[in-house]
């Protein structure tokens, strides 16, 4: 869009805004290197740049709505994802399933 001539610079200057909106929606501190929520927020901000027109009002209010909606969609999509839970194996005291499986494989190779 013509309003944002240097997209990369505009996004870089607004990383604080993107972080604040995403963190507010998520209700926690986020890390740029570890949290998918910030990547989703960045993509939504980029989409806001692509789709914004002056008729939509203030750009930042518009971007905030797009970021919030993108994160809500992400949470809905991932709420039914199963988590793999490792439990202590009471029989041999191993910390997780993977260690038990490795040990069983090694024992079978020796036999």
N, C-alpha and C positions, 0 to 999 in steps of 0.2 A: 504494500500500500504506500502511496505517496507521502502520507503523514510521517512515516518512519523510514527515513532514507538509509540510515545505517543500522540495520536490524540487530546485528551482533553487539554493537556498542549500546544500543537502547536496552537490550536484554541485560547486558552486563551491569549497566547503571541501575537496573531495577531488580537485581537479585535480592536485595533487602526486602523489597515489597513482596516479591514472590515467596520468599522465606516466611515473612510475617503472616501472609494469608494462609499458606499451607500449614504452618505451625498452629495457627489459631483454629483452623478447621479440624486438625488432628488432635488438638488438645495436648500437645507434647512438644518438646524440643526435637528438632530434626537435624540430621547430619547430611551434608551434600554428597558425601561419598558412600553412605550406607542406606539411605532411605529412598525407596521407590516413590514415595509421596512427593518428594521435591522434583523428581524427573517428570512426574505427571503434571505437577503445577507448572513447570517450565514449558511443557508441551501445550498446556492450556493457555498460557500467556502468549506463546507464539501464535496460537490459533486466534487469540483476541486481536493480535496485530493484523492478521490476515483478514479478519471479518469485521473489524471496527469501521463504523462510519460516524460522522458527526451527529447524525440523527439519533444515535444510540445514547447520547449524553456524554458524561464524563468517561474518559477512557479507563481510568483506574477502577471505577465502580463496575464497568462492564467486564474488565479483566478479572476482578474479584469474583463476580458471579460465575464466569466460565471456569475459574480455578476450583471454586467450591463445588460446582456441579461435576467436574471431572473427578475430583477426589471422592465424592459421594458415589459416583458410578463405580470407581475402583473398589471402594469398600464393599459395595453390594456384590460385585463380581467375585470378590475373594472371601466373602464371609463363609461360604460353604466349602472352602478348601480344607482338606484334612491335614492335620499336623502329625508328623511322625514323632512319637513320644518314646524316649528310651527310658527303660526302668532298670533298676539294679536286679540282676539275676541272683536270686537268693541261694541257689544251689552252689554256684562257684564264685560268687562275689564279683563278677565282672560288672563293669560300669554300664555297658550298653550292649545292645543286640549285635552291633557290628563286631565288637571284640569277641563275643561268643561265637559268631559265625566264622571268624578268621581262625580262632582256636580249633573249632571243629574241623575245618578244612585241613588245617595243618596236621591234626591228629589222624585224619583219614589218609593223608598222603604218606605218613610214616607207616601206617599199618599196611 
